[in-house]
Amino acid sequence: MKKLLLVLLAAAGAAVAKKKMDEGKHEQALWAEATDHVEKA
């Protein structure tokens, strides 16, 4: 039973970490788009 609980906690921790990483990548992409230099033709 304890092993199952440990596995579930590890999976939940991994899911939270992945969500935070995805949010960070999304935020970084928004900043890159907002600060992107526009080339003059």
C-alpha positions as a Markdown table, in Angstrom:
| # | Residue | x | y | z |
|---|---|---|---|---|
| 1 | Met | 0.0 | 0.0 | 0.0 |
| 2 | Lys | 2.8 | 2.4 | 0.9 |
| 3 | Lys | 4.5 | 1.7 | -2.5 |
| 4 | Leu | 1.3 | 2.5 | -4.3 |
| 5 | Leu | 1.0 | 5.8 | -2.4 |
| 6 | Leu | 4.6 | 6.7 | -3.2 |
| 7 | Val | 4.1 | 6.0 | -6.9 |
| 8 | Leu | 0.9 | 8.1 | -7.0 |
| 9 | Leu | 2.7 | 11.0 | -5.2 |
| 10 | Ala | 5.6 | 10.7 | -7.7 |
| 11 | Ala | 3.2 | 10.8 | -10.6 |
| 12 | Ala | 1.4 | 13.8 | -9.2 |
| 13 | Gly | 4.7 | 15.6 | -8.6 |
| 14 | Ala | 5.8 | 14.9 | -12.2 |
| 15 | Ala | 2.5 | 16.2 | -13.6 |
| 16 | Val | 2.8 | 19.4 | -11.6 |
| 17 | Ala | 6.4 | 19.9 | -12.7 |
| 18 | Lys | 5.5 | 19.3 | -16.4 |
| 19 | Lys | 2.6 | 21.8 | -16.1 |
| 20 | Lys | 5.0 | 24.4 | -14.7 |
| 21 | Met | 7.5 | 23.8 | -17.5 |
| 22 | Asp | 4.8 | 24.1 | -20.1 |
| 23 | Glu | 3.6 | 27.3 | -18.6 |
| 24 | Gly | 7.1 | 28.6 | -18.6 |
| 25 | Lys | 7.7 | 27.8 | -22.2 |
| 26 | His | 4.4 | 29.4 | -23.2 |
| 27 | Glu | 5.3 | 32.6 | -21.2 |
| 28 | Gln | 8.8 | 32.6 | -22.9 |
| 29 | Ala | 7.2 | 32.2 | -26.3 |
| 30 | Leu | 4.9 | 35.2 | -25.6 |
| 31 | Trp | 7.8 | 37.3 | -24.6 |
| 32 | Ala | 9.8 | 36.3 | -27.6 |
| 33 | Glu | 6.9 | 37.3 | -29.8 |
| 34 | Ala | 6.3 | 40.6 | -28.0 |
| 35 | Thr | 9.9 | 41.6 | -28.2 |
| 36 | Asp | 10.7 | 40.2 | -31.6 |
| 37 | His | 12.5 | 42.7 | -33.9 |
| 38 | Val | 10.6 | 43.6 | -37.0 |
| 39 | Glu | 12.9 | 43.8 | -40.1 |
| 40 | Lys | 12.4 | 46.8 | -42.4 |
| 41 | Ala | 12.0 | 46.0 | -46.0 |
